Amino acid sequence: QVQLEESGGGSAQRGGSLRLSCRAFGHAWALAWFRQAPGKEREGVAGVSLHGDVTYGDSVKGRFTTSRDNAQSTLYLQMDNLEPGDTAMYYCAASSSDLWSQLRPRDFDDWGQGTQVTVPS
């Protein structure tokens, strides 16, 4: 089991930036970011394997960048050019599955408590 602690959420203006961090306690093959807005399904945002393979959800490609510092056991999400549609609770998740890059919630075993990101319209 991996314990995950997110930080860095908050509010930003349209076009602004925020950076999220997720500290992982325990071994994680893949780490990823998901988000969930009220009334919507949980959506995969970005993920990184232990070896550095990276994948992104279509809605954030070109705007968000994820990275992983294995020495610090920390996952980052740099969010640039934020839009009101990015408003959601953002969750960090860990997976032991080879299917992690499909960013499906069911392939992730452990979840953080989430951090709120708000981009007013």
Accessible surface in RSA format (square Angstrom, percent):
REM  Atomic radii and reference values for relative SASA: ProtOr
REM  Chains: A
REM  Algorithm: Lee & Richards
REM  Probe-radius: 1.40
REM  Slices: 20
REM RES _ NUM      All-atoms   Total-Side   Main-Chain    Non-polar    All polar
REM                ABS   REL    ABS   REL    ABS   REL    ABS   REL    ABS   REL
RES GLN A   1   194.82 108.9 120.44  88.0  74.38 177.1  38.24  81.4 156.59 118.8
RES VAL A   2    12.74   8.4   9.04   8.2   3.70   8.9   9.04   7.9   3.70  10.0
RES GLN A   3   123.45  69.0 119.38  87.2   4.07   9.7  31.39  66.8  92.06  69.8
RES LEU A   4    12.19   6.8   0.00   0.0  12.19  30.6   0.00   0.0  12.19  32.8
RES GLU A   5   106.95  61.4  99.73  75.4   7.22  17.2  35.01  67.7  71.93  58.7
RES GLU A   6    26.48  15.2   2.18   1.6  24.30  57.9   0.04   0.1  26.45  21.6
RES SER A   7    62.56  52.9  57.37  76.6   5.18  11.9  44.10  93.9  18.45  25.9
RES GLY A   8    39.99  49.3   0.00   N/A  39.99  49.3  25.34  69.5  14.65  32.8
RES GLY A   9    29.84  36.8   0.00   N/A  29.84  36.8   2.84   7.8  27.00  60.5
RES GLY A  10    31.38  38.7   0.00   N/A  31.38  38.7  30.87  84.7   0.52   1.2
RES SER A  11    79.49  67.2  50.05  66.8  29.44  67.8  37.49  79.8  42.00  58.8
RES ALA A  12    14.58  13.4   5.27   8.1   9.32  21.2  14.58  20.5   0.00   0.0
RES GLN A  13   150.96  84.4 145.18 106.1   5.78  13.8  49.34 105.0 101.62  77.1
RES ARG A  14   155.54  65.3 131.87  67.2  23.68  56.4  54.45  74.4 101.09  61.3
RES GLY A  15    44.65  55.1   0.00   N/A  44.65  55.1  19.76  54.2  24.89  55.7
RES GLY A  16    23.53  29.0   0.00   N/A  23.53  29.0  23.05  63.3   0.47   1.1
RES SER A  17    60.32  51.0  38.33  51.1  21.99  50.7  21.92  46.7  38.40  53.8
RES LEU A  18    32.36  18.0  27.08  19.4   5.28  13.3  32.36  22.7   0.00   0.0
RES ARG A  19   130.71  54.9 116.85  59.6  13.87  33.0  36.00  49.2  94.72  57.4
RES LEU A  20     0.00   0.0   0.00   0.0   0.00   0.0   0.00   0.0   0.00   0.0
RES SER A  21    28.63  24.2  28.55  38.1   0.08   0.2  13.07  27.8  15.55  21.8
RES CYS A  22     0.00   0.0   0.00   0.0   0.00   0.0   0.00   0.0   0.00   0.0
RES ARG A  23   110.68  46.5 109.53  55.8   1.16   2.8  23.55  32.2  87.14  52.8
RES ALA A  24     5.95   5.5   2.97   4.6   2.98   6.8   2.97   4.2   2.98   7.9
RES PHE A  25    85.73  42.9  74.70  46.3  11.03  28.7  80.04  48.5   5.69  16.3
RES GLY A  26    49.78  61.4   0.00   N/A  49.78  61.4  28.63  78.6  21.15  47.4
RES HIS A  27   140.14  76.6 112.16  78.0  27.98  71.6  82.94  85.5  57.20  66.6
RES ALA A  28     6.77   6.2   1.08   1.7   5.68  12.9   4.09   5.8   2.67   7.1
RES TRP A  29    68.60  27.5  66.32  32.1   2.28   5.4  65.65  35.0   2.95   4.8
RES ALA A  30     0.00   0.0   0.00   0.0   0.00   0.0   0.00   0.0   0.00   0.0
RES LEU A  31     1.94   1.1   1.94   1.4   0.00   0.0   1.94   1.4   0.00   0.0
RES ALA A  32     0.00   0.0   0.00   0.0   0.00   0.0   0.00   0.0   0.00   0.0
RES TRP A  33     0.00   0.0   0.00   0.0   0.00   0.0   0.00   0.0   0.00   0.0
RES PHE A  34     0.00   0.0   0.00   0.0   0.00   0.0   0.00   0.0   0.00   0.0
RES ARG A  35    16.49   6.9  16.15   8.2   0.35   0.8   3.06   4.2  13.44   8.1
RES GLN A  36    61.01  34.1  55.90  40.9   5.11  12.2  12.07  25.7  48.94  37.1
RES ALA A  37    21.46  19.7  17.81  27.5   3.65   8.3  18.25  25.7   3.21   8.5
RES PRO A  38   128.00  93.3  98.67  89.9  29.32 106.6 111.53  92.1  16.46 102.3
RES GLY A  39    91.57 112.9   0.00   N/A  91.57 112.9  44.93 123.3  46.64 104.4
RES LYS A  40   144.00  70.2 131.11  80.4  12.89  30.7  83.57  75.2  60.42  64.4
RES GLU A  41   155.40  89.2 141.06 106.7  14.34  34.1  59.07 114.3  96.33  78.6
RES ARG A  42    71.92  30.2  55.27  28.2  16.65  39.7  12.88  17.6  59.03  35.8
RES GLU A  43    66.74  38.3  61.87  46.8   4.87  11.6  35.53  68.7  31.21  25.5
RES GLY A  44    11.98  14.8   0.00   N/A  11.98  14.8   1.57   4.3  10.41  23.3
RES VAL A  45     0.54   0.4   0.00   0.0   0.54   1.3   0.54   0.5   0.00   0.0
RES ALA A  46     0.00   0.0   0.00   0.0   0.00   0.0   0.00   0.0   0.00   0.0
RES GLY A  47     0.00   0.0   0.00   N/A   0.00   0.0   0.00   0.0   0.00   0.0
RES VAL A  48     4.34   2.9   4.34   3.9   0.00   0.0   4.34   3.8   0.00   0.0
RES SER A  49     0.86   0.7   0.30   0.4   0.57   1.3   0.30   0.6   0.57   0.8
RES LEU A  50    55.75  31.0  48.54  34.7   7.22  18.1  48.54  34.1   7.22  19.4
RES HIS A  51   141.16  77.2 105.87  73.6  35.29  90.3  75.68  78.0  65.48  76.2
RES GLY A  52    45.06  55.6   0.00   N/A  45.06  55.6  27.09  74.3  17.96  40.2
RES ASP A  53    89.22  62.5  84.13  83.7   5.09  12.0  23.45  55.2  65.78  65.6
RES VAL A  54    70.51  46.4  36.24  32.8  34.27  82.6  36.36  31.6  34.15  92.6
RES THR A  55    30.55  21.7  26.37  26.7   4.18  10.0  10.35  13.9  20.20  30.5
RES TYR A  56    56.88  26.6  44.86  25.5  12.02  31.3  36.98  27.8  19.90  24.5
RES GLY A  57    13.11  16.2   0.00   N/A  13.11  16.2  13.11  36.0   0.00   0.0
RES ASP A  58   122.38  85.7  98.83  98.4  23.54  55.7  38.03  89.5  84.34  84.1
RES SER A  59    57.43  48.5  32.31  43.1  25.12  57.9  43.86  93.4  13.58  19.0
RES VAL A  60     0.39   0.3   0.39   0.4   0.00   0.0   0.39   0.3   0.00   0.0
RES LYS A  61   121.91  59.5 100.72  61.8  21.20  50.5  57.35  51.6  64.56  68.8
RES GLY A  62    87.81 108.3   0.00   N/A  87.81 108.3  44.19 121.3  43.61  97.7
RES ARG A  63    32.06  13.5  26.57  13.5   5.49  13.1  22.96  31.4   9.10   5.5
RES PHE A  64     6.53   3.3   0.00   0.0   6.53  17.0   0.00   0.0   6.53  18.7
RES THR A  65    76.02  54.1  74.23  75.3   1.78   4.2  46.93  63.0  29.09  44.0
RES THR A  66     6.87   4.9   0.00   0.0   6.87  16.4   0.00   0.0   6.87  10.4
RES SER A  67    54.76  46.3  50.62  67.6   4.14   9.5  40.91  87.1  13.85  19.4
RES ARG A  68    44.37  18.6  14.40   7.3  29.97  71.4   5.09   7.0  39.28  23.8
RES ASP A  69    51.07  35.8  45.18  45.0   5.89  13.9  15.71  37.0  35.36  35.3
RES ASN A  70    76.92  53.0  55.68  53.8  21.24  51.1  28.17  67.8  48.75  47.1
RES ALA A  71    96.22  88.5  53.21  82.1  43.01  97.8  65.99  92.9  30.22  80.1
RES GLN A  72   103.56  57.9 100.84  73.7   2.72   6.5  21.29  45.3  82.26  62.4
RES SER A  73    43.24  36.5  36.53  48.8   6.71  15.5  11.38  24.2  31.87  44.6
RES THR A  74    12.31   8.8  12.31  12.5   0.00   0.0   6.71   9.0   5.60   8.5
RES LEU A  75     0.00   0.0   0.00   0.0   0.00   0.0   0.00   0.0   0.00   0.0
RES TYR A  76    43.87  20.5  43.87  25.0   0.00   0.0  17.29  13.0  26.57  32.8
RES LEU A  77     0.00   0.0   0.00   0.0   0.00   0.0   0.00   0.0   0.00   0.0
RES GLN A  78    58.21  32.5  58.02  42.4   0.19   0.5  29.09  61.9  29.12  22.1
RES MET A  79     0.00   0.0   0.00   0.0   0.00   0.0   0.00   0.0   0.00   0.0
RES ASP A  80    53.24  37.3  53.24  53.0   0.00   0.0  21.57  50.8  31.67  31.6
RES ASN A  81    84.65  58.4  80.72  78.0   3.93   9.5  19.25  46.3  65.40  63.2
RES LEU A  82     0.61   0.3   0.00   0.0   0.61   1.5   0.00   0.0   0.61   1.6
RES GLU A  83    74.18  42.6  74.18  56.1   0.00   0.0  18.68  36.1  55.51  45.3
RES PRO A  84    34.66  25.3  26.86  24.5   7.80  28.4  27.25  22.5   7.41  46.1
RES GLY A  85    62.35  76.9   0.00   N/A  62.35  76.9  41.00 112.5  21.36  47.8
RES ASP A  86     1.37   1.0   1.37   1.4   0.00   0.0   0.00   0.0   1.37   1.4
RES THR A  87    39.59  28.2  35.36  35.8   4.23  10.1  33.72  45.3   5.87   8.9
RES ALA A  88     2.10   1.9   1.73   2.7   0.38   0.9   2.10   3.0   0.00   0.0
RES MET A  89    63.11  32.7  61.83  40.9   1.27   3.0  61.18  52.0   1.93   2.6
RES TYR A  90     0.00   0.0   0.00   0.0   0.00   0.0   0.00   0.0   0.00   0.0
RES TYR A  91    34.93  16.3  34.93  19.9   0.00   0.0   9.26   7.0  25.67  31.6
RES CYS A  92     0.00   0.0   0.00   0.0   0.00   0.0   0.00   0.0   0.00   0.0
RES ALA A  93     0.00   0.0   0.00   0.0   0.00   0.0   0.00   0.0   0.00   0.0
RES ALA A  94     2.38   2.2   2.13   3.3   0.25   0.6   2.34   3.3   0.04   0.1
RES SER A  95     2.65   2.2   0.00   0.0   2.65   6.1   2.00   4.3   0.65   0.9
RES SER A  96    88.64  74.9  64.99  86.7  23.65  54.5  41.24  87.8  47.39  66.4
RES SER A  97    31.23  26.4  23.32  31.1   7.92  18.2  24.12  51.4   7.11  10.0
RES ASP A  98   127.18  89.1 102.32 101.8  24.86  58.8  33.23  78.2  93.95  93.7
RES LEU A  99    83.33  46.4  81.97  58.6   1.36   3.4  83.33  58.5   0.00   0.0
RES TRP A 100    15.12   6.1  15.12   7.3   0.00   0.0   3.93   2.1  11.19  18.2
RES SER A 101    52.79  44.6  43.53  58.1   9.26  21.3  16.98  36.2  35.81  50.2
RES GLN A 102    99.13  55.4  73.76  53.9  25.36  60.4  33.43  71.2  65.70  49.8
RES LEU A 103    17.68   9.8   9.87   7.1   7.81  19.6   9.87   6.9   7.81  21.0
RES ARG A 104    64.30  27.0  63.72  32.5   0.58   1.4  33.24  45.4  31.06  18.8
RES PRO A 105    51.49  37.5  48.06  43.8   3.43  12.5  48.29  39.9   3.19  19.9
RES ARG A 106   183.11  76.9 144.19  73.5  38.92  92.7  72.77  99.5 110.34  66.9
RES ASP A 107    19.40  13.6  13.74  13.7   5.66  13.4   4.55  10.7  14.85  14.8
RES PHE A 108    11.41   5.7   0.00   0.0  11.41  29.7   0.04   0.0  11.37  32.5
RES ASP A 109    91.49  64.1  60.39  60.1  31.10  73.5  28.18  66.3  63.31  63.1
RES ASP A 110    23.25  16.3  19.39  19.3   3.86   9.1   5.80  13.7  17.44  17.4
RES TRP A 111    75.30  30.2  49.98  24.2  25.33  59.5  38.19  20.4  37.11  60.2
RES GLY A 112     6.85   8.4   0.00   N/A   6.85   8.4   1.02   2.8   5.83  13.1
RES GLN A 113   160.87  90.0 142.21 103.9  18.67  44.4  59.55 126.8 101.32  76.8
RES GLY A 114    20.46  25.2   0.00   N/A  20.46  25.2   0.00   0.0  20.46  45.8
RES THR A 115    19.67  14.0  14.22  14.4   5.45  13.0   8.25  11.1  11.42  17.3
RES GLN A 116    77.50  43.3  69.75  51.0   7.75  18.5  43.78  93.2  33.72  25.6
RES VAL A 117     0.00   0.0   0.00   0.0   0.00   0.0   0.00   0.0   0.00   0.0
RES THR A 118    49.81  35.4  49.81  50.5   0.00   0.0  37.81  50.8  12.00  18.1
RES VAL A 119     3.23   2.1   0.00   0.0   3.23   7.8   0.00   0.0   3.23   8.8
RES PRO A 120    75.47  55.0  61.19  55.8  14.28  51.9  69.65  57.5   5.82  36.2
RES SER A 121   123.97 104.8  64.62  86.2  59.35 136.7  47.16 100.4  76.82 107.6
END  Absolute sums over single chains surface
CHAIN  1 A     6231.7       4640.7       1591.0       2946.0       3285.7
END  Absolute sums over all chains
TOTAL          6231.7       4640.7       1591.0       2946.0       3285.7
